[in-house]
Amino acid sequence: MLRFLTICFALILPVQCWAVVGSVQTIIVCVPSAFAQAPCPAGQAISTMSAYVLDPAQSAVYAASVAPFDYVAGAEFWSLAFGSIMFMYFTAHGIGLVLKMVKKG
């Protein structure tokens, strides 16, 4: 349970981290080997391991979180942030010039 909570908080997903969204199951994988077994490609054999498998109902939440990066939206956000910083800088610089002029009188 602690491992699941760590994963849940590390991914920062908009799901309830206390809910059970899968289970630990034994799965079959293909691993490099000197001989080949039927369902695996040449040079690989069957092996088993434990893995955390998502429930089908919850997999859509995780699939949406690993969507490809939208470069247009990223550029828009970066432009807005950079423009805001530049606006604040030039505004503060202008106010500083006015205050310096008033101080020198």
LINRAPE-V465188 format. One record per helix or strand of 3 or more residues. SS is the DSSP state (H for helix, E for strand). FROM is the first residue (numbers start at 0). TO is the last residue. Records with the same first field share a line. If there is no record, write none. Layout:
BEGIN
SS=FROM-TO / FROM-TO
END
This chain:
BEGIN
H=1-10 / 55-64 / 70-103
E=21-31 / 43-53
END
